[in-house]
């Protein structure tokens, strides 16, 4: 290849590269897609009049197909085990935090296994600790399987207070000493 042909080929390559760069700069950027399961604003909780101490650090009661759970000044806790009535459960929660900067907490779903429990793939739902009610669902649950939820606030020296309900249950267990431990 002669020197002129090489220069011509180099000039064409530079023009092509420049046109691609200009074209990339003028197109709109794709928004980042996230798979974060966030609870949506809405819902409400009517606390049972009897059988639930809403001032306790952690307390639960079961009424009908719903498990009620209150938590005051906690960073992480778990519920007792429950069996969903179908393949979906609905969680409604409202909470506040002592932090002035961090306002999210998470609810995680765990399935009982032989000798313990395992995290359910995709089983994390995020809530905002601003005192407003939010609701979300977990779907694809296995009939007859036992599950529990973990509640976690990653606030360092700050704490979370509020409550939640888990609706759509066929059965739920009361808390025992092991169930009040920190969420895994």
N, C-alpha and C positions, 0 to 999 in steps of 0.2 A: 504494500500500500504506500502510495507516495505521501510526501509530507503534506501537500495540500488536501488530499483525501482524509488524512488523519485529523487535520485541523477542522475540516468540514464536519466530520463525524463527531468530534468533540464539541463543536458549536451546536450541532443538533441535539446532542445529549444534554448540554447545559440548558438549552431552550426548553426541552421537554421537562427537565427537572424543575426549572423555574415556573413553568406553567402548572405543574402539579402542586408546587408549594403555594402559589397564588390561589389555585382552586381550593385547596384545603383550608386556607385562611378565610375564604369567603363563605364557606358553607356553615350551617348551624351545627353546633356541637350536639351530640346525642346526650340526652339526660341520663344520669346514672340511675340504673335500675337497682332497687333494693328488695330483698325478700323479707325484711323485718316485719314481723307480725305485730302490729300495733293495735291496741284496743281503741275502739272508736267512741267519741263522746256520746253520752246518752245512757239511759237505764236508770234504775233507782233501787234502793234496798229499803224494805220495811222490816226492821228488826223485830224478832219475836218478843212479845211482852214478858214471857217467862222463860227461864232456863238458860239465859245467856247474860253473863256479866260483861257488859260493854266497857267497863273500866279495867278489866283484867289485862295483864301483859299479853296473854294468849288464851282465847276461849273459843269453843265451837259448840254448836248444837245442830241437830238435824230436824227439819220440819218438812214433812211430805217428801218431795223429790229434791230438796235443796239443803245443802250444807252451808251453814252460816259460820263465818270465822272473823273474830275481831283480833286486832293486834295493836299494842300500844308500846311505843319505845323499843321497837325491835329492828334488827338489821337482816335477820334471816330466820325463817321458821318453815315447818312443813305441816300439812294437814294429816288427818288419819286417812287410811285407805278407803276408797269408794269404788263402786261398780256402776258404770253408766247404764242408763235404761236403754240407750240406743248407741249409735256410733258418734254422737255429738254431745258435748257439754258446753254450757254457756257460763262464762265468768263475768261478774259485774263487780267493780271495786271502786272505792273512793279512799284516798289517803292524803295525808300531809306529811311534811318532813321538817326537821329542825334546820336543814341546810338552806342557805340563801342562794345557792348556785346549782345544786344537783337536784333535778325534779323527776327522775324516772326510776321505776322499779320494775322488776320482772317476776312473772309467774311462770314456773317451769312444770312440765308434766312428766311424771315418772311412772313406770309400769312395774308391778311386782313380778319378780322372777324367783326361780328356785334359789334360796339363800340370800335374797336381797332385792335390789331394785335397779332398773336401768333407765336412763334418760330416753324419752320418746323422741325420735328424729323429728325435728321441726317443732318441738314442744316448748317453745318459749314465746311468751306474749309480753309486750311492754306496755306499761301504764304510766301516766303522768301523775305525780304527787302534788296536785294543786287543789285538792278538796272537791273536785268535780267528779261526777260518776262517769265511768267508761265501761264498755262492754265488748267482749270478744268471744270467739268460739274456738274450740279444738274439735276437729272432725277426724274421721277415719279410725276411731277407737274400736278395739276388739270386744265383741260381745262376751260377757262373762269374765273378762279380765279385771284385775284390781289395779287401781291407779291411785296416786296421791299427787298433790301439787306442792311445789316448793315456792316460797316467797322470799325474794332477796332484794336488798337495797344496798348498793355498793357505795355507800356514802362515807366510808371511813369512820369518823367520830360522830357522825350524825345518825339520826334514827327516824323511823317511819311509824306512823300511827294511822289507823283507819280500820277498814273491814272489807270483806268480800263475800260473795256467794258463789257457789258452784251448783248450777241447776241442771236437771236432766239426769238425776241419779235413780238407780233401782235400790241401792243400799249404800250406807256409809258407816264407818266405824268411828267410835268416840276416840278422842286423843288418849294416848298413854304416855308414860314418861319418855319413851324413845321418840315419839312423834313430835315432841316439843323441841327437839334438837335443831340445830342450824340446818338450813336447806343445803343439800349437796350441790 
